[in-house]
Amino acid sequence: MDKFTGILAINGDQSSLNGNLLVKSGISDPAQAISAATAYLLNNGFHNGSFIIVLGTQGSVGNVNVIIMSSALHPAADADFALGLSKAKLFPEARKKLKVEPPSKPKGNRRQKAPQ
């Protein structure tokens, strides 16, 4: 089983990841497998634009590239993603790629200049 990461795209009852249509494993009818994958994702709190980790295998249905999904994870459930966030704090280019805001600085603790 492989791990695929990226931004989830949902359009109607179809969902895709990195240009690959997502289909739910264990369902032989392709149309039902496509809508079942989207229903599974929506029922587990994912939405269009979510960062997602999909566990499954790459394949094809006819000439369409698919990921046969057995499960999906939210990024916080994956230690590799947490490591990526800590790198984003250190490297601004990684922060831009992961779309992570830098930590905010407290406003009330500024030093005042001494009068002269």
C-alpha positions in Angstrom: 0.0 0.0 0.0 1.3 3.5 -0.9 0.8 6.9 0.6 -0.3 9.8 -1.6 -0.4 13.4 -0.3 -1.8 16.6 -1.8 -4.8 18.9 -2.1 -8.1 17.2 -2.5 -10.4 18.3 -5.3 -14.1 17.5 -5.1 -16.4 18.2 -8.1 -19.9 16.8 -7.6 -19.6 13.1 -6.7 -16.0 12.8 -8.0 -12.9 13.5 -6.0 -9.3 13.6 -7.2 -5.8 13.9 -5.8 -2.9 15.2 -7.9 -4.8 14.5 -11.1 -5.8 11.0 -10.1 -9.4 10.1 -9.7 -10.1 8.5 -6.3 -12.1 5.3 -6.1 -13.0 3.3 -3.0 -11.4 -0.1 -2.7 -13.7 -3.1 -2.5 -16.4 -1.8 -4.8 -16.4 -3.5 -8.3 -18.7 -1.0 -10.1 -16.5 2.0 -11.1 -19.3 4.6 -10.9 -20.2 3.4 -7.4 -16.6 3.2 -6.3 -16.1 6.9 -7.4 -19.1 8.2 -5.5 -18.3 6.0 -2.5 -14.8 7.5 -2.3 -16.2 11.0 -2.3 -18.9 10.1 0.3 -16.2 8.5 2.5 -14.1 11.6 2.4 -17.0 14.0 3.1 -18.2 11.8 6.0 -14.7 11.9 7.5 -14.4 15.7 7.5 -12.6 16.4 4.2 -13.7 19.0 1.8 -12.6 20.6 -1.5 -9.2 22.1 -0.9 -8.3 19.9 2.1 -4.7 18.7 2.4 -5.1 14.9 2.6 -3.1 11.7 2.9 -4.6 8.8 1.0 -3.5 5.2 1.6 -4.1 2.9 -1.4 -2.6 1.8 -4.7 -2.3 3.5 -8.1 -4.1 2.0 -11.0 -6.3 2.8 -14.0 -9.9 2.3 -15.1 -9.8 2.3 -18.9 -7.5 5.1 -19.7 -8.1 7.1 -16.5 -5.5 7.2 -13.8 -7.0 6.3 -10.4 -5.9 5.8 -6.8 -7.7 2.9 -5.3 -8.3 4.3 -1.8 -8.5 2.1 1.3 -8.4 5.0 3.7 -7.6 8.7 4.2 -5.9 10.6 7.0 -5.9 14.2 8.1 -2.4 15.6 8.1 -2.2 16.0 11.9 -2.6 12.2 12.1 0.7 11.7 10.2 4.1 12.3 11.8 5.7 13.1 8.5 3.4 16.1 8.0 4.1 17.3 11.6 7.8 17.2 10.7 7.1 19.2 7.6 5.4 21.9 9.7 8.4 22.2 12.0 10.7 22.6 9.0 8.3 25.3 7.7 9.1 27.3 10.9 12.8 27.2 10.0 12.6 27.6 6.2 10.5 30.4 4.7 10.3 28.6 1.3 8.8 25.5 2.9 6.3 27.7 4.8 5.1 29.2 1.5 4.8 25.7 -0.1 2.8 24.4 2.9 0.9 27.6 3.2 1.7 27.9 6.9 1.6 31.3 8.6 4.7 32.3 10.7 4.2 32.4 14.4 2.8 35.7 15.6 4.9 37.9 17.8 3.4 39.1 21.1 2.5 42.8 20.8 2.6 43.8 24.5 6.2 42.9 25.3 8.0 45.5 23.3 10.9 47.4 25.0 10.5 51.1 25.2 13.4 53.4 24.6 14.7 55.1 27.8 14.2 58.9 27.8 17.4 60.9 27.2 
